[in-house]
Amino acid sequence: MTDSTSPQRRSRGRPKNPFSDTQASTIQALDRGLSVLSALARDGGGTLSDLSMRLGMPASTAHRVLATLEKHGYVDMDEATQTWRVGLEAFRVGSSFMQRTNLLEVGRSTMRTLMEQTGETANMGIADSDHVVFIGQVETHNPIRAFHRPGSRGPMHASGIGKALLAAMAQGDTEKLLRRTGLEQFSPKTLTAPDALLSDLAEARARGWAFDNEERFEGMCCVAAPIYDSFQEPVAGISVSGPSARFSPAALPGLGEAVRAAAAEVTARIGGQAPRMAAE
């Protein structure tokens, strides 16, 4: 017979999970809070009724979640418009992630994989005023290959990465930059007519990658795609480059898809997001 006054024996191992399997071990209140914060970040803010309808959440629940987030500085409200927005503390948390990421460090493994997948030299570059600056390269083992020394510069309108970045910009910004720089001819295939270049950029935007068809150097081609930051703005480009003989019309779709996927991978790893059109 068991003595009812004796202490209960403690079970060993992990404590019993108070949440059911259907809850997938999540904390409902935290889940709601993160959903609200993500909605504000995605849409740039919203009123209580906006958030309630958007998330399918009762207004009273949404208000409690917002009040809790406000207490900790993750959201704040504009009293004049009654609009809630992401707060300073959320920025600090996000910044701590960005501080530990470095574009080239993050992209190095992706560039190596891209080189091995395509057999071509992989490059990374950023825009610097009116030019592209190459910041990294993983060379192919092929004896004939492209070479861009880190720190070297190239024209925006006559390089794969440059055209990928131009295509990712708002058209007004692209046209303003091109009016400022002009369209210098570097090879017989350089696109020096504004209409021809803008048409080429429109095609690049639609398919997700740009093609430099011997436009900088005769006999050399490049396929590139843009990398985006958390504001959905293009901050860099990744590419493969090599002799034009290996960039045949039959090979281009495969190279383009590989480069586009590599750019999407680096974008995700730095906490970025491609615009909806670029992501589709």
Secondary structure, DSSP 8 states (H G I E B T S, - for coil): ---TTS------SS---SS-GGGTT--HHHHHHHHHHHHHHHHT-B-HHHHHHHHT--HHHHHHHHHHHHHTTSEEEETTTTEEEE-HHHHHHHHHHHHT--HHHHHHHHHHHHHHHHSSEEEEEEEETTEEEEEEEE--SSSS-----TT-EEESTTSHHHHHHHHHS-HHHHHHHHHHH-----STT---SHHHHHHHHHHHHHHT-EEEESSSSTTEEEEEEEEE-TTS-EEEEEEEEEEGGGS-TTTHHHHHHHHHHHHHHHHHHTT----HHHH-
